[in-house]
Amino acid sequence: MAAERGSLICHGFRTAIDEEGMRATRYVPLINGHTGSWRVWFPDVPSFVAVGPTAADALRDAFGAVADRLDYCEAEDLPAPDPRTIDELLDDPEVKVHLSVGAKLVEM
């Protein structure tokens, strides 16, 4: 990775500096839960689920996990997962199943 490239990750947005300049990439989480037990995950960033006693706690931990995953990808010179649009997520059969049992997409 060239020295002039870098990234800033904040609240589910990743801003990367590359040959084309700044671009923002947004990963959209799914959230599901009830009082005392919340789960958050990102369909486009597989392999983890964040949990917390409140929705806010679970979201905070989820965004931290995404930041860690993207930092790892950058450090290992691996491609970051490509985010999908809300419409693309709504067309995903697996996302449809989660939505049918009460999960919600969190648009930020």
Number of C-alpha atoms within 10 A of each C-alpha: 11 7 5 8 12 14 17 13 19 13 15 21 18 19 17 17 15 14 9 7 9 14 13 12 15 20 25 22 21 21 24 19 18 10 9 10 14 19 22 28 26 23 18 16 19 11 9 14 16 20 23 19 14 16 20 13 16 23 24 17 19 25 22 17 19 24 20 13 18 21 18 14 14 15 10 10 10 12 10 14 13 11 16 15 12 13 8 10 17 14 11 11 10 12 17 13 11 15 16 10 9 11 18 16 19 14 10 10
